[in-house]
């Protein structure tokens, strides 16, 4: 049960930040008033972390978040934001937050590219009509962009959910492999792995694997049903 809640907490923070950043950037780059250039450059920069192997990412952030000699603590101490070094990977709350932020850094570029692909498929006539009618940026985003992006957002949520429930490699590489500190990074797949290959409980590990499949299937179906129920309600209202 602990592994279940750990997985959801880490994925939840990561997903909110990831989709939030992607939507904010989509709002900025799709704004006809701002007319920002260089979208291709920013897409490349944002997607770059996704191309780095997870072992390299774990090594990089293991050094950056080191308690005594890590660059992050050194910078925060130098500018006076903290008075003493923070042991980021040795406290349950900061360890989970660190993993969530690292995953956000790795994956929000992918979400941004998918969202922008959806935005580019929306006819400019809608935005021009909204501009002529005097709609502000928030109204344009909530009344035009967001409703038309629902299929894209559904795809991002489902794929992110499946990937989040399978979280294994980063907690494994950043800690001792059993979910330290205090089991806060013990995700469902890490728990499954340890039961099978560390404690040789193959039958129990198989049951956990089937349970993980069922959980993923149930929550994916719930997301599909919720999204399309709202869409049917809106269609009836129109």
N, C-alpha and C positions, 0 to 999 in steps of 0.2 A: 504493500500500500504506500509505503514511503517513496519507493521508486516511481510509482504512478504520479503522485502529487509533485515530486521533484521535476519530472518530465514536463508536466503541464505548466508549472510555474516558469521554468526556463523558456519553454516554447512560447508561452503567452506574452511575456515581456518582449521577447525577440520579435514576434509577429506584429504586435502593436507598433513597435518602433519602426520595423521594416516597412510595413504598409503605410504608416503615417508619413515617413520620409518620402516614399515613392509618390504618394498622392500630393504632398506639398510641392515637390519638384515638378510633378506633372502640371499642377496648377500654375506654377511660375512659367514653365516653358510653353504652355498652351495659351497664355494670356496674350490676346491680340494687341492690347495697349502697350505692353512692355516690349514685344518683338525682340526677344533675346535671340542671339545667334550662338553658334558653337555647340549645338545639341549633340552632334556626332562626337565631338571631343569629350564632352562631359559623360556621354554614354560609355565611352571607352574607359575613362578614368574610374567611373563608378563600378563598372563590371570587372575591373582588373583584379580585385581581391578574390573573386570567384575562381580565378585561374590558378591561384596559388594552392599547392597541395596542403592538406590539413596538417601534416606533420610539420611543415615549415611554419604554418600559422601558429601551431602550438608552441614551437620552439621560440618564435618571435615574441609572442605574448608572455611566455614563461620568463623571458629575459626582461621585458618591459615591466611586468608586474612583480618582479622579484622584491621581496620585502626590504632587504638591506641595500642592494645596489641597483634596483630597478630604475629605469629612466623616468617612469611616471611619478614615483615618490620623490625623486630628485627635483623634478620640475615643480611639483606642488609645494615642496618645502622651500624652494628658492623664491617662489612668488608669494609665499606666506599663507596659502590656503589651508595647510595643515601644519600642526606643530610637531608631530612625530610621524614616522613612517607607518603606513597602513599595510597590514599583512593581507593583501587582497585575496589570495588563494587559500588562506588558512582560517577564514571566518565564513560560516555558512551563507549569510546574506550577501556578502561581497563576492564570494566565490560564484554563487548562482547569477548575480548581476553581471559579473565579469564575463561568464560564458554567454549570457544572453546578448551582451553588447558586442562580443566578438562575432557571434553568429549574425547579428544585424549588420555589422561592417562587411561581412563576407557576402551576404545574400541580398541586401537591399538594392544593389545595382541590377541584379537580375529582375527583381520586382519592378524597378523603375523602367527598364527596357520594355517589359511586357505591358506595363500601364501606358507608356508612351506610344507603343504600337497600337493599343486600343484607342488612344486619344487621336492619333493620326488618321484613324478610320472614321472618325466622326466628321460629318460634313461641316465645312466652314460656314455654310449658310446659317446654321443655328447660332454660331457665335456672332456673326455679323448682324443677324436680326436682334439678338440680345443687346448688342452694343448700340444699335439704333434706338431700341426701346428704353435705353438708359439703365439696364441692369448692371449692378456692380459685380465685382469679381466673385464674391461669395455666392451671390444669387446664380451667376452663370455656372459656377462649379457645382452647386447643389442641385440645380434644376436641369442642367444639360449634361455636364461631364459625368457626374457620379451615377445618375440613373442609366446612362448608356454604357457605362463601364461595368455594370453588374456581372455579365458573363466572364469578363476578364478577372474581376475580383474574386469570383467564385473559383476560377481555375487556380489563382494564386493561393487562396485559402486552403483548398484541398491539397495541392502539392506541398504547401508549407506544413500542413497538419501531418501528412504522411511522413515527410522528412523529419519533423520535430519529434514525432513519436518513435522514430528510429535513431534518435540522437545517441551516439556511442563514442565516436572517435575523439572528439575534443575533450570531454570529461576524462576519458581513458588516458589521454596523453598529458593532460595538465596536472593530473593527480597521481596517486599511487595505484590506480587501476581498480580500486574497490569503492570509489565514490567519496573519498575524504574531501573536505573536513566534515566530520560527524555525519557522514552519509548524505550530505546535501547535494552532491553531484552524482549520486547513485541513480542513474536513469533506468528505465525499464529494460532497454537492450543491454546495458552494462550489467544489470542484475542478472539477466538471462545468460549472458556470456560467462559470468563468474560461476553461476550455478552449474553450467554445463562443463566448462573447461578448467575451472579451479577446484570445484568441490565434487565434480563427477556425478552430479545429480541430473542425469540425462533425461529421465522421464519427467521430472519436475520442470526442467528447462523447456522441454517440448510442450508441456501444458501452458507454460508462460508464453511461449511463442504463439500458440493457438489463441490464447487470451488476447495478446497484442493485436493479432489479425482481426479478431472480432471487435475489439475496441475501435480500431481504425475504421472498420467497415461501418459500425454504428454511427460514429461521429461524422463520417463523410456523408452518410445518408441523411443525418439530421441537418447538415449544412445545406445540402441540395434541397431538401424539403422546405426548410426555412426561407431560402432565397426565392424559390419558385412560388411559395405561398404568398409572399409579399408581392411578387410580380402579378399574380392572379388577382389579388385584392385591388391593386392599382388599375388593372385593366377593367375590372368591373366598375370602379369609380368613374373612369373615363366614359 
